[in-house]
Amino acid sequence: MQIVYQMDITGDFDVADLSIVDENVKAAGKKQAAETLAAVQDHHEEIDNIISENLDNWTLERIAKTDLAILRTAVAEMLYVESIPVRVSINEAVDLAKKYGDERSYAFINSVLGKVSRSLNDSAKE
């Protein structure tokens, strides 16, 4: 999430040098972190569109940068990292929001990701 936040702040979604994962992630999570960052890099516009489609009366520009980084990370995991169950991505995102967001961030993120999850389930049924 912190790396995705940095990507947004710098406006650079190119993670050509994934050694940043080696420097910032514990050994057990390196593969999943690399997969998640690659997904954010390769699909950030699609991820942002999915987030936007699941917002009520909000725009991406209005979302706090930390909350947006958490959402992007979770949606990337939900869509592109098969080794992480959707429930786990949502739970981790809520935990990150409690730690890094304001007092309402976790509820907002839980709501948006719940809608994303339901829309993914609906798409899978079609």
N, C-alpha and C positions, 0 to 999 in steps of 0.2 A: 504494500500500500504506500509506503514511504517513497519508493522509487517511482510509482505511478504519479504520486503527488509532485515529485520533482520533475517528471516529464511534462506535466501540465504547466507548472510554473515557468519552465524554460521554453515551453512550446515545441520541444523536440521529443517526438515519440519514436525516435530511432534508437534502438538498443543494440546496435551492432556489436558493441563490446559487452557481452554478458558477464564479464569478470566482475561487474558490479554486484552480481548475485553472489559470487564467491566471497566478496568482502562484507556483505550485509545479511546473509542468510545462513542459518544453521545447516549443517550437513544434511540432516534428514529431509529438509524441505527444499533443497537446491533444485532438484529436477522439476518439482511442481512450480516453484517460483520462476524458473526459466521458461516453462511452458506458459505460465500466466503472463509474464512480461512480453513474450513473443506474440501471444494472442492480442494483448493491448496494442502492441506496435502494429501488427498486421491488420487489425480489425477495429481500430479506435473509432472510426466514423460510424461503423455499424453498431458498435457498443453504445456510442452516444445516442444514436437513433433509437435503439431499444429502450434506453433509459428515458429519453424524451417522450416516447410513446406511452410510458407508464407513469408519467407525472400528472398530478391533478393541479391545475392552476399554477404551475411552476415552469421555469425554463432552466436549461443548463446554466445559463449565466447567473441566475439567482442562487444557485446551490453553492454553499461554502466549499472552497477548494478541497478541504479535507474530506468532506462528505462525498464530493464527486470522485475523489481518488478511491475511496472505499467502494462506492457503487461500481466504478469502472473495473476495479479488481474483482469484485464478486461476480459481475456479469460475465467477465472474461472467463472466470473459472466455470461458471454455470454452462456456458456455451462451448468452451474449447478444451477444458481440462477434465477428461473423462474419469481420471483417478480420484477426483474430489466430488463426493455426492453434493447435490444441490442444497440439501438441508445444512450440510457442514459449511458451505460457502456463505449461506445466509447467517448462520449462527456466528461464524467468525467475523462477518461484516458488522453485525450488531455489537459484538464485543469490542471491535475496533472503534465503533462510533461512541460507545460508552467511555472509552479511554481517550480518544482524540477529538471528539465532537463536543457540541454544547449539550445542555440537558435534554434537548428534544431530538437530537440527531439520530439516536438509536431507533426511536419510533418511526421517524421519517424513512430511514434506510430500510427498516423491517417492512414497512408498508410498500415501498417501491419494489423491493426484491420479491415480496410476496406476489405482487402483480406480475412481475417478470416471470416468476416460476409458474403461475397459473397460465400465462399466455404461452409459455413453452410447452406445458402439458396439453393445452388446447391444440397447439400446432402439431404435436406428436400424434394426437388422436385423429387428425384429418387425413 
